[in-house]
Amino acid sequence: MGQCNYKVFGTVTNLNWDGGEVIRWQRGKSEEAHSVMKGDLAGGKFPSGKFGANAAWSHGLWWCMILAMNLNQAMKKLVLGKSWVTKRLKAIRFALINLPARVMERSRRLIIRLGKYHPAFDWLLELRARIASLAPVPGG
């Protein structure tokens, strides 16, 4: 009759901050992640007016959206560099994804043709080298 439900969670950190400050910082990070999921990766809208389609989306494609968000964060930190870590997906789209180029497939290879004197040419070569350095060495 007098049952109460409690929701308890813990935070483990190596920060030397006051507990209240750590919790406020963590909540701010969580709100930013939710904003990215809802705004940048369309996690805030159901794809259909049909219950079944929305149920399938929420069980399957939601996890794809979470994976995309995590891959985006990893690529920003490991490949693009420190100046890109705080950038949203829209900034990356305009700087990297929306480059005018021709994508070709030849001899089982994917080729991106970009003008040699395009301002992003050297940057793309540098990014490609960083991505290649992340790949595990066969047999290693």
C-alpha positions in Angstrom: 0.0 0.0 0.0 2.7 2.5 0.9 5.2 1.4 -1.9 7.6 3.9 -3.3 9.6 3.5 -6.4 13.1 5.0 -6.6 15.4 5.5 -9.5 19.0 5.5 -8.4 22.1 6.0 -10.5 25.7 6.5 -9.8 28.5 8.5 -11.4 32.1 7.4 -11.3 34.7 9.9 -12.3 38.3 10.9 -11.9 37.5 14.6 -11.7 38.4 16.4 -8.6 35.2 18.5 -8.6 32.5 18.9 -6.1 29.7 16.3 -6.5 27.1 18.8 -7.5 29.4 20.3 -10.1 30.0 16.9 -11.6 26.3 16.2 -11.8 25.6 19.6 -13.5 28.4 18.9 -16.0 27.0 15.4 -16.7 23.5 16.7 -17.3 24.8 19.3 -19.7 26.6 16.6 -21.7 23.5 14.5 -21.8 21.4 17.4 -23.1 23.9 18.0 -25.8 23.8 14.4 -26.9 20.0 14.4 -27.0 20.0 17.6 -29.1 22.4 15.9 -31.6 20.2 12.8 -31.7 17.0 14.7 -32.2 18.2 17.5 -34.5 21.2 16.2 -36.5 20.3 12.6 -36.8 16.4 12.8 -37.0 15.9 10.9 -33.8 13.1 13.2 -32.7 10.6 12.4 -35.4 8.8 9.2 -36.3 9.0 8.2 -39.9 5.4 7.4 -40.4 1.9 7.9 -39.1 1.5 4.1 -38.8 2.0 2.5 -35.5 3.7 -0.7 -36.9 6.2 1.3 -39.0 7.1 3.5 -36.0 7.5 0.5 -33.7 9.9 -1.1 -36.2 11.9 2.2 -36.5 12.1 2.6 -32.7 13.4 -0.9 -32.2 15.8 -1.2 -35.1 16.8 2.1 -36.7 17.1 3.9 -33.4 20.2 1.8 -32.7 21.5 2.6 -36.2 21.1 6.3 -35.3 23.0 5.8 -32.0 25.8 3.9 -33.9 26.0 6.8 -36.4 26.3 9.3 -33.6 29.1 7.3 -31.9 30.9 6.9 -35.2 30.6 10.6 -35.9 32.1 11.4 -32.5 34.9 8.9 -33.0 35.8 10.3 -36.5 35.8 13.8 -35.2 38.2 12.9 -32.4 40.4 10.4 -34.2 40.5 11.8 -37.8 39.3 15.4 -38.1 41.2 16.7 -35.0 40.6 18.8 -31.9 39.0 21.7 -33.7 36.2 19.5 -35.0 35.2 17.8 -31.8 32.7 20.5 -30.8 31.3 20.9 -34.3 27.8 19.7 -35.2 27.1 17.4 -38.1 25.8 20.3 -40.2 29.3 21.9 -40.1 30.9 18.6 -41.2 28.4 18.2 -43.9 29.2 21.6 -45.4 32.9 21.2 -45.1 33.4 17.6 -46.0 30.3 15.7 -47.3 29.0 18.4 -49.7 32.2 18.8 -51.7 31.6 19.0 -55.4 33.3 15.9 -56.8 32.6 12.9 -59.0 32.4 9.4 -57.5 33.4 6.7 -59.8 33.8 2.9 -59.5 36.6 1.4 -61.6 38.4 -2.0 -61.3 36.6 -2.7 -58.0 37.8 0.5 -56.5 35.9 3.6 -55.4 37.4 6.8 -56.8 36.6 10.3 -55.8 37.6 12.8 -58.5 38.2 16.3 -57.1 40.0 19.1 -58.9 43.7 19.1 -58.0 43.7 22.7 -57.0 40.5 22.4 -54.9 41.1 24.0 -51.4 40.1 20.7 -49.7 42.4 18.4 -51.8 45.3 18.4 -49.4 43.0 18.2 -46.4 41.3 15.1 -47.8 44.6 13.4 -48.5 45.6 14.1 -44.8 42.3 12.7 -43.6 42.7 9.6 -45.7 46.1 9.0 -44.2 44.7 9.3 -40.7 42.0 6.9 -41.4 44.5 4.4 -42.9 46.6 4.7 -39.7 43.6 3.6 -37.7 43.3 0.3 -39.5 44.7 -2.8 -37.8 47.8 -4.3 -39.3 47.0 -7.8 -40.8 48.6 -10.5 -38.6 49.6 -7.9 -36.0 
